[in-house]
Amino acid sequence: MKRPTTTKGAAVPVIDAHQHVWDLAVRDQGWLTGPELAPLRRDFTMDELRPQAATAGVDATVLVQTICVPEETPEFLALAAADPLVAGVVGWTDLTSPAVADALAELRELPGGERLVGIRHQVQGEADPEWLLRPKVDRGLAAVAQAGLVYDLVLRPEQLSAAVEAARSRPELTFVLDHLGAPPIRPRTPDSWAADLRALAGLPNTVAKLSGLVTQADWHAWDIADLRSCVSVALEAFGPQRLMFGSDWPVCTLAADYTQVVATTSELLADLSADERREVLSGTAARVYGL
């Protein structure tokens, strides 16, 4: 695959702002259940991703946490310290702990700690749709902001309204919405996703990732037209300066390989100016995560 280019043919830098790895011999991924996810029940490593990223013209990645355990983030930081492809790590720590500030400071002192750029919790797995608004969580979000990190949001669509309130109450913290908040591409059912996304985008301390979209569509029969409407809403709401590309590898492989995801994103951005494409493909991620 050729690297995405501007209208003048110059290469556009690409940062994949959302990828994962896991080693099942080290730690089980408890969310990998059911026959649909069977293709993901194996190890995925940077050694596997690296040649695919090179083929797709990707210059750097952000490695994002997968499960909510304290051991994973130090491992990811050490991996980032040893792998020049990984420019940043979005890790995990217990936001509800009274010692969250100390935990963040300790992570920063570890090998690779300078590559810690954000924190994420699997909010999508919380039964409470207003988990983000709990006082203990808000205290944790304040500590994330104080540490100079950003907060990644991985949500179910019905949790977007709580994210709006959380972001409004913490203007000093940048919130990064993963996977556009899981828009309803499959099945196509009316819901409040677009209105809630626009409400979140109305807050200046929010950005969003064009990531995880192929797995929101029909894994076996999607085409680019299925993704255009939600991407158009996101571009209108956030603008290119507040959107960033992410592959969601290896989860994306349920529906598309790595180069397909990069190529599809490039095609979805084809009508933008060269400067706007550069923002989505690298500029926003570099700026927001401080890469």
C-alpha positions in Angstrom: 0.0 0.0 0.0 1.2 3.5 -0.8 1.5 6.1 2.0 -1.4 8.6 2.0 -0.4 11.8 0.1 -1.4 15.4 -0.2 -2.9 16.7 -3.4 0.7 17.6 -4.4 1.8 14.1 -4.0 3.9 14.7 -0.8 3.8 11.9 1.8 1.6 12.6 4.8 2.9 11.5 8.2 0.7 8.9 9.8 0.3 8.2 13.6 -1.9 5.2 14.5 -3.4 6.6 17.7 -5.0 3.4 18.8 -3.5 -0.1 18.8 -3.3 -3.0 21.2 -1.1 -6.0 21.9 -1.5 -9.0 24.2 0.2 -12.2 25.2 -2.2 -14.8 26.5 0.6 -16.7 28.2 1.2 -13.7 30.4 -2.4 -12.7 31.0 -5.8 -13.8 29.9 -8.0 -11.4 28.1 -11.3 -12.1 29.8 -13.4 -10.1 27.3 -12.5 -12.6 24.5 -15.5 -14.8 24.8 -17.9 -16.3 22.3 -17.3 -17.8 18.9 -17.3 -14.4 17.1 -14.2 -13.4 18.9 -12.3 -16.7 18.4 -10.0 -15.2 15.8 -8.6 -12.8 18.5 -7.9 -15.6 21.0 -4.2 -15.8 20.2 -1.1 -13.6 20.9 -0.7 -10.3 19.0 2.7 -8.6 19.3 4.6 -5.6 18.0 6.7 -8.0 15.9 3.5 -8.9 14.0 2.3 -5.3 13.7 5.6 -3.6 12.7 5.8 -4.9 9.1 2.2 -4.1 8.5 2.6 -0.6 9.8 5.6 -0.1 7.5 3.6 -1.3 4.5 0.8 1.0 5.4 3.1 4.0 5.8 2.5 4.4 9.5 5.3 6.2 11.3 4.3 5.8 15.0 1.6 4.3 17.2 -0.1 4.8 20.5 -0.4 1.6 22.5 -3.7 1.5 24.5 -4.6 -0.6 27.5 -6.8 -3.7 27.1 -7.9 -4.8 30.6 -8.1 -3.1 34.0 -5.2 -4.6 35.9 -2.3 -2.7 37.4 0.4 -5.0 35.9 -0.4 -4.2 32.2 0.7 -0.5 32.1 4.2 -1.0 33.4 4.6 -3.8 30.8 3.4 -1.5 28.1 5.7 1.3 29.2 8.7 -1.0 29.1 7.6 -2.2 25.6 7.4 1.4 24.5 10.9 2.2 25.8 12.3 -0.7 23.7 10.3 -0.1 20.5 10.7 3.1 18.5 7.3 2.5 16.7 5.4 3.1 20.0 5.4 6.8 20.6 3.0 6.8 23.6 1.0 4.6 26.0 -2.5 5.1 27.2 -2.5 3.0 30.4 -4.8 2.1 33.3 -4.9 2.9 37.0 -7.7 2.7 39.5 -9.3 6.2 39.2 -11.4 5.5 42.4 -8.3 4.9 44.6 -7.5 7.6 47.1 -3.8 7.1 46.0 -4.4 7.6 42.3 -2.1 10.6 42.2 0.7 8.6 43.8 0.0 5.7 41.4 0.4 8.0 38.4 3.6 9.5 39.7 5.0 5.9 40.2 4.1 5.0 36.6 6.0 8.0 35.4 9.1 6.9 37.2 9.2 3.4 35.6 11.2 2.5 32.5 9.3 4.1 29.6 7.3 6.3 32.0 8.0 9.4 29.9 5.8 7.7 27.2 2.7 7.6 29.4 0.4 10.0 27.7 -3.1 9.0 28.9 -5.3 6.9 31.1 -8.3 4.7 30.1 -10.9 2.6 32.0 -13.3 0.2 30.4 -16.3 2.4 31.1 -18.2 0.4 28.5 -18.1 -2.6 30.9 -19.6 -0.6 33.8 -23.3 -1.3 34.3 -23.9 2.2 35.7 -24.5 4.5 32.8 -23.3 7.4 35.0 -20.2 5.8 36.3 -18.1 8.7 35.0 -20.1 11.1 37.3 -19.3 9.3 40.5 -17.4 11.5 43.0 -14.6 9.0 43.4 -14.1 8.9 39.6 -14.2 12.7 39.3 -11.5 12.9 41.9 -9.4 10.4 39.8 -10.0 12.5 36.7 -8.8 15.5 38.5 -5.6 13.6 39.3 -5.1 12.6 35.7 -5.4 16.3 34.7 -3.0 17.3 37.4 -0.5 14.8 36.1 -0.6 16.4 32.6 -2.2 13.3 31.0 -5.4 13.0 28.9 -8.3 10.6 29.5 -9.5 8.2 26.8 -13.2 7.3 26.8 -14.3 3.9 25.7 -18.1 3.9 25.9 -21.4 2.5 24.9 -23.5 5.0 23.1 -25.9 5.4 26.0 -23.0 6.5 28.2 -22.1 9.5 25.9 -24.4 11.9 27.8 -22.5 11.2 31.1 -19.3 11.8 29.2 -20.5 15.2 28.2 -21.2 16.1 31.9 -17.8 14.7 33.0 -16.0 16.7 30.4 -18.0 19.8 31.2 -17.1 19.5 34.9 -13.4 19.0 34.2 -12.4 21.7 31.6 -8.8 21.3 32.6 -8.7 17.7 31.3 -8.7 16.7 27.7 -11.1 13.8 27.0 -10.4 11.6 23.9 -13.4 9.7 22.7 -12.4 6.3 21.3 -14.2 4.7 18.3 -16.5 7.8 17.9 -18.5 6.5 20.9 -19.5 3.3 19.0 -22.0 4.7 16.4 -24.9 2.6 15.3 -23.5 1.3 12.0 -24.7 -2.2 12.6 -27.7 -2.4 12.8 -28.9 0.9 11.5 -31.2 1.9 14.3 -32.3 5.5 15.3 -30.7 6.6 18.5 -29.3 9.7 20.2 -25.6 9.0 19.2 -25.3 11.9 16.7 -26.9 14.4 19.1 -24.7 13.3 22.0 -21.6 13.3 19.9 -22.3 16.9 18.9 -22.9 17.8 22.5 -19.5 16.4 23.4 -17.8 18.1 20.5 -19.3 21.4 21.7 -16.9 21.3 24.6 -13.4 22.6 23.7 -11.6 20.0 25.9 -12.7 17.0 23.8 -11.4 15.2 20.7 -12.3 11.9 19.1 -10.8 9.0 17.2 -11.8 7.7 13.8 -11.1 4.2 15.1 -13.0 0.9 15.6 -15.5 1.7 12.9 -15.2 -1.4 10.7 -16.1 -3.6 13.6 -19.2 -1.4 14.3 -20.3 -2.3 10.7 -21.1 -5.8 9.4 -17.8 -7.6 9.7 -18.3 -9.6 6.6 -20.2 -7.3 4.3 -19.2 -3.7 5.1 -18.2 -1.2 2.5 -16.9 2.4 2.8 -20.3 3.8 2.2 -21.4 2.3 5.5 -18.9 4.4 7.4 -19.3 7.7 5.6 -22.4 9.0 7.5 -20.9 8.7 11.0 -17.5 10.1 9.8 -19.3 13.0 8.2 -21.1 13.7 11.5 -17.7 13.6 13.3 -16.0 15.9 10.9 -18.8 18.4 11.1 -18.9 18.2 14.9 -15.2 18.2 15.8 -13.4 19.4 12.7 -10.2 17.8 11.5 -8.1 19.6 14.2 -9.9 17.5 16.8 -10.0 14.2 15.1 -7.3 11.5 15.0 -6.9 8.2 13.2 -6.6 4.9 15.0 -6.6 1.4 13.6 -7.9 -0.5 16.7 -5.5 -3.3 15.7 -5.9 -6.2 16.2 -9.6 -5.9 17.0 -10.1 -4.5 13.5 -8.9 -7.8 12.0 -12.4 -9.2 12.7 -13.5 -7.1 9.7 -10.4 -5.8 7.9 -6.7 -6.1 7.8 -4.4 -3.3 8.9 -3.6 -1.9 5.5 -7.4 -1.9 4.6 -8.1 0.1 7.7 -5.5 2.7 6.8 -6.6 2.8 3.2 -10.2 3.1 4.1 -9.5 6.0 6.5 -7.5 7.8 3.8 -10.4 7.4 1.3 -12.9 8.7 3.9 -10.7 11.9 4.2 -10.1 12.3 0.4 -12.4 15.4 0.2 -10.4 17.3 2.9 -7.6 19.7 2.1 -4.0 18.4 2.5 -3.6 20.3 5.8 -6.9 18.8 7.1 -5.9 15.3 6.2 -2.5 15.8 7.9 -4.3 16.9 11.1 -6.5 13.7 11.2 -3.6 11.4 10.2 -1.0 12.7 12.6 -1.3 16.3 13.7 -4.1 15.9 16.3 -2.6 12.9 17.9 0.9 14.5 18.1 -0.6 17.6 19.7 -3.1 16.0 22.1 -0.8 13.2 23.3 2.3 15.3 23.2 4.2 12.8 21.0 
